[in-house]
């Protein structure tokens, strides 16, 4: 298994960047329904499956979620952790597994390029894309096709990266470690 | 920036919104939903809460246990003249059902929503059920916002009359990852939250730290914060809550304090702890009220509210000196 690669989020975001540029010229041949589609789906299923436990939602946001697949959350949350995270950082549903959002947050901190995209508001999942190739959907802009009523919030600077970085420096008490010590003791 | 506070118009016109805007310390409480088809059970539970609360939460199968539905409880509460807060969770219904229910609730006169993810089915009494989670809480909040402000369904189809809602969201400052929690609050505010009700607070220092971080991000004036509190019935109840109910964190000191109390006085002691927490929470900058969750002990809510000196409602902390009374929390005041 290649899951250990997830612990190198910066490496993965560099790979993502490179890969995104690499496949751009192939847009002509990569279409839904093209002869190459089954191959792309297979590569995604095997490759991203091995590294990220990919669930083939067809609208990949890995680089916005700390290189952690948000669909592996039992509640399919795309916008951050629920309130049920255990004090040891494990999942409400599977007590023996770490919460994927705790991991996503820690990994995003080590992603200088895309880490802040964790603050983006992710639109509802398009369930029709389940099982399709997210690379094709990305190239063809299919995953950008949001419901007409959805008002995107990208332009609302509720917290800018600058404020966030500045503020985090002043948060001296790392309650995360304080609490896990309490748990252990 | 998009916030409740810029324009003077009321968003929903409900009692809760008026109390929050007036600068009074608000109190909401949770109604324990009956396992019954008798409306009297709802009225009886609401009666003890109604005299001391500005809003009553109708929970949506909390803990994934089946009870009377929240929309039906809201309908009954409105019929009796109370102010319900309609809790909508993403666990049981998909986006089509939820948007329909929102319109229906608004038509009946519901003016407050609380958009939550919902406890997982695995903690409930029917763990074999299918989990839906078509939306997450932020997408739900955003959709409700679009219905209210743009007057459209998610699909873009127009509504002939917009629903009027004060939009609420939940927050849990007591669950990890702690440094992400204030940022998640920022996301919820961006998605449209007007008020927040937090998970049970038993760890006041942690809440203080959280509120400081929220302040650092400049969010205190963007949202009304209601802190969740509640009485513990006994040390055993406390132990059960912190091990079995997702997201409830109770520090050892609190459980220990109850354990040292004789069994027949534990209920009284639990109430005292709750009152003390409310008094401490009131002192924290940016806290606009409390949300009392007294599971199966609603009769205690009135005593707690009076014991904490919240009846009649005092002004919020920081609004007591004349200078700030003239301009309470600048952007919150309806006159501007």
Contacts between the chains, C-beta under 8 A, distances in Angstrom:
chain1	res1	chain2	res2	distance
A	74	B	120	6.4
A	74	B	131	7.3
A	75	B	90	7.7
A	75	B	91	7.9
A	75	B	117	6.1
A	75	B	120	6.5
A	75	B	131	7.0
A	75	B	133	4.7
A	75	B	136	7.1
A	76	B	133	4.8
A	76	B	136	7.2
A	77	B	117	6.7
A	77	B	133	7.4
A	77	B	136	4.5
A	78	B	136	5.7
A	78	B	139	7.4
A	79	B	136	5.2
A	79	B	137	7.6
A	79	B	138	4.1
A	79	B	139	7.0
A	79	B	184	8.0
A	79	B	187	6.3
A	80	B	138	7.3
A	80	B	180	6.9
A	80	B	184	4.7
A	80	B	187	6.4
A	81	B	175	7.4
A	81	B	177	6.9
A	81	B	180	7.0
A	81	B	184	7.2
A	82	B	117	4.5
A	82	B	137	7.7
A	82	B	246	8.0
A	82	B	247	7.7
A	83	B	117	7.3
A	83	B	170	6.1
A	83	B	171	7.4
A	83	B	172	3.3
A	83	B	175	5.7
A	83	B	199	5.5
A	83	B	246	7.2
A	83	B	247	4.1
A	84	B	119	6.6
A	84	B	120	7.0
A	84	B	172	8.0
A	84	B	175	7.1
A	84	B	246	3.4
A	84	B	247	4.6
A	85	B	172	7.8
A	85	B	175	4.3
A	85	B	176	5.5
A	85	B	177	7.5
A	85	B	247	7.2
A	86	B	175	7.5
A	87	B	175	7.3
A	87	B	176	6.9
A	87	B	249	6.0
A	89	B	176	4.8
A	89	B	177	7.1
A	92	B	119	7.5
A	92	B	120	5.8
A	92	B	123	7.4
A	92	B	246	4.3
A	92	B	247	7.2
A	93	B	120	4.7
A	93	B	122	5.3
A	99	B	176	7.6
A	101	B	177	7.2
A	101	B	180	7.6
A	102	B	176	5.8
A	102	B	177	4.9
A	105	B	177	4.6
A	105	B	179	7.5
A	105	B	180	4.5
A	106	B	177	7.2
A	118	B	183	7.8
A	119	B	183	6.4
A	119	B	186	7.2
A	119	B	187	6.4
A	121	B	138	6.1
A	121	B	142	6.7
A	121	B	187	6.1
A	121	B	190	6.2
A	121	B	191	5.7
A	122	B	138	7.8
A	122	B	139	7.5
A	123	B	139	6.8
A	124	B	95	6.5
A	124	B	134	7.2
A	124	B	135	5.8
A	124	B	139	4.6
A	124	B	143	7.6
A	124	B	154	7.1
A	125	B	134	7.7
A	127	B	134	7.6
A	147	B	154	4.7
A	147	B	155	5.6
A	147	B	156	6.6
A	148	B	152	7.7
A	148	B	155	6.1
A	148	B	156	2.6
A	149	B	143	7.8
A	149	B	146	5.4
A	149	B	150	6.9
A	149	B	152	4.2
A	149	B	153	5.6
A	149	B	154	4.6
A	149	B	155	5.8
A	149	B	156	4.2
A	149	B	157	7.4
A	150	B	142	7.5
A	150	B	146	7.1
A	150	B	154	6.3
A	151	B	142	7.3
A	151	B	145	7.8
A	151	B	146	5.5
A	151	B	150	6.5
A	153	B	142	7.3
A	153	B	190	5.1
A	153	B	191	6.6
A	156	B	1	6.9
A	156	B	2	5.7
A	156	B	190	5.2
A	157	B	1	7.5
A	158	B	1	7.0
A	158	B	186	5.0
A	158	B	187	7.4
A	158	B	189	6.0
A	158	B	190	4.0
A	158	B	219	7.8
A	158	B	222	7.9
A	159	B	183	6.6
A	159	B	186	4.5
A	159	B	217	5.4
A	159	B	218	7.9
A	159	B	219	8.0
A	163	B	217	6.7
A	163	B	218	7.2
A	164	B	183	6.9
A	164	B	217	7.6
A	167	B	213	7.3
A	167	B	216	4.5
A	167	B	217	5.9
A	168	B	179	6.8
A	170	B	216	6.3
A	171	B	179	6.2
A	171	B	213	6.0
A	171	B	216	7.4
A	173	B	209	5.9
A	174	B	178	7.7
A	174	B	179	7.3
A	175	B	178	4.1
A	175	B	179	7.8
A	175	B	206	6.3
A	175	B	209	6.1
A	176	B	176	5.6
A	176	B	177	6.2
A	176	B	178	5.1
A	176	B	179	6.8
A	179	B	176	7.0
A	179	B	178	7.4
A	179	B	206	7.9
A	182	B	251	7.6
A	182	B	252	7.5
